[in-house]
């Protein structure tokens, strides 16, 4: 009983620290929302051209309903293909598509509503037994997945930013492209090369218990990447390009639905900067940063201030509701069929505070 009492303050302290960690993200989101919709620091009902007016909100309407089919269809295609891609990454573990899809969609839903990227942490630790894999193997696939996505998005950003971009933007794009390219090459080409030197290093320190534990996790991750191989990695890169093409077509379909006035590059520029905005620490779901990025991308290709901001808000709402709804429903159905699972909050309390 005394142990339980002693541990209670530690748990409460950890919860308080996690809450404090979320406050800066919420402030970042609030700032970007304010700056997106009230760029001149004004409040709601001041003159037109200085913020978003009620009339501009009412003017947002569906002008081509047929394109709603594209929004729904390409959203489904994009996230189905993400599940296919991750199943391919997890092939060495024997995990089936149904399990991988459930875990991935659940983690994406959790990322949208819980702080500190808890969805990714749950994918690595909470669902390791469901996937029949060690956390290190899952973590290696998560890292590869992120690098593939960043590589495609930065490439798209570089292609769509055009001559209007500032020198600073071009420098940032080139730096991100270089980092993601190097990271991909190390994971794709370097895993097999690194295996022998790592084995020799660990053999020299075979008597150290801590090193042996590190060896177990590192070599499992290396074996996973080696099993994917060069051909498999190139296939994953092609799948990633198709995934982000579908994502771009969601933006194109949404722009056509509301009659957004921009050049044809605008939606593609918006999809790249909007998804790169998730790299900015903010609230769950990248609220605020997403809207600001969409607005910036569209305005640089001829769209109006108000229409760009409202387009970003409406599209973000759709993506959050659809992805979180699908992942949450899958989570609840699975939990209903497996009552032996611990409550979700109890599982979250046992997770590390961040990705290792």
Secondary structure, DSSP 4 states (H G I P E B T S, - for coil): -HHHHHHHHHHHHHHHHHHHHHHHHHHHHHHHHHHHH-TTS--TTSPTTSS--HHHHHH---S-TTHHHHHHHHHHHHHHHHHHHHHHHTGGGT--HHHHHHHHHHHHHHHHHSSTTHHHHHHHTTTHHHHTS-HHHHHHHHHHHHHHHHHHHHHHHHHHSTTTS-HHHHHHHHHHHHHHHHHHHHHHHHHHHHHHHHHHHHHHTTT-HHHHHHHHHHHHHHHHHHHHHHHHHHHHHHHHHHHHHHHHHHHHHHHHHHT--S-TTHHHHHHHHHHHGGGS--SGGGTTHHHHHHHHHHHTTT--HHHHHHHHHHHHHHHHHHHHHHHHHHHHHHHHH-TTSPPHHHHHHTS-SS--
